[in-house]
Amino acid sequence: MSEPARRQQRFEQVYRENRAAILGYVLRRTSNADDAADVIADTFLTAWRRLDNLPAGEAARPWLYGVARRALANHHRGERRRVALGERLRSELAASAFGEFGACNVAPPAGTEVIAAAFRGLPGRDREILSLAAWESLDAGQIAVVLGCSRNAARIRLHRARRRLALAMRDSGVVTSDMIGHPA
């Protein structure tokens, strides 16, 4: 039997003999099955990579518990970092998005709710291209790269999306400067 085949056979045997026990250990220490699956995958990936260090026989299970314990610690550290980052981003977004209006209790400009509702009512492709132009400050050439189309196609799509937004706003009773003098 070749060396790679022998290694694979040994790993498969260790996996069959210990998977259930390691899975139970991990499930009791994680909040959901998805997290447990990630930790189990990390544990057995480490076992595969360090197969030459994996003790034989009954000593394999405690070794795998140690690997799973370290994988769990890494998972929990990562989860704490993700939660902290999420909280920081939420507070930064709230401060930047609502600071102008929320912090000083000044009402948003008139019509903002109607404009937002008109925007939300547009098809997703229109919202995306308008967002790229307005929020990300991209020009038609840059939008074309993002959308994977020609510059001319991006300009046409942007023009049509703006027109649909203007019509939606007009239908909601908001008059925009570019609609003045244009037939309904």
KATA-V989677 format. One record per backbone hydrogen bond with DSSP energy under -1.0 kcal/mol. CO is the residue of the C=O (numbers start at 1). NH is the residue of the N-H. If there is no record, write none. Layout:
CO&NH + CO&NH
//
This chain:
2&6 + 3&7 + 4&8 + 5&9 + 6&10 + 7&11 + 8&12 + 9&13 + 10&14 + 11&15 + 12&16 + 13&17 + 14&18 + 15&19 + 18&22 + 19&23 + 20&24 + 21&25 + 22&26 + 23&27 + 24&28 + 26&29 + 32&36 + 33&37 + 34&38 + 35&39 + 36&40 + 37&41 + 38&42 + 39&43 + 40&44 + 41&45 + 42&46 + 43&47 + 44&48 + 45&49 + 46&50 + 48&51 + 50&53 + 56&59 + 57&60 + 59&63 + 60&64 + 61&65 + 62&66 + 63&67 + 64&68 + 65&69 + 66&70 + 67&71 + 68&72 + 69&73 + 70&74 + 71&75 + 72&76 + 73&77 + 74&78 + 75&79 + 76&80 + 77&81 + 78&82 + 79&83 + 80&84 + 81&85 + 82&86 + 83&87 + 84&88 + 85&89 + 86&90 + 87&91 + 88&92 + 89&93 + 90&94 + 91&95 + 92&96 + 93&97 + 94&98 + 98&102 + 101&106 + 109&112 + 111&115 + 112&116 + 113&117 + 114&118 + 115&119 + 116&120 + 117&121 + 119&122 + 123&127 + 124&128 + 125&129 + 126&130 + 127&131 + 128&132 + 129&133 + 130&134 + 131&135 + 131&136 + 132&138 + 139&143 + 140&144 + 141&145 + 142&146 + 143&147 + 144&148 + 144&149 + 150&154 + 151&155 + 152&156 + 153&157 + 154&158 + 155&159 + 156&160 + 157&161 + 158&162 + 159&163 + 160&164 + 161&165 + 162&166 + 163&167 + 164&168 + 165&169 + 166&170 + 167&171 + 169&174 + 170&173 + 176&179 + 179&182
//
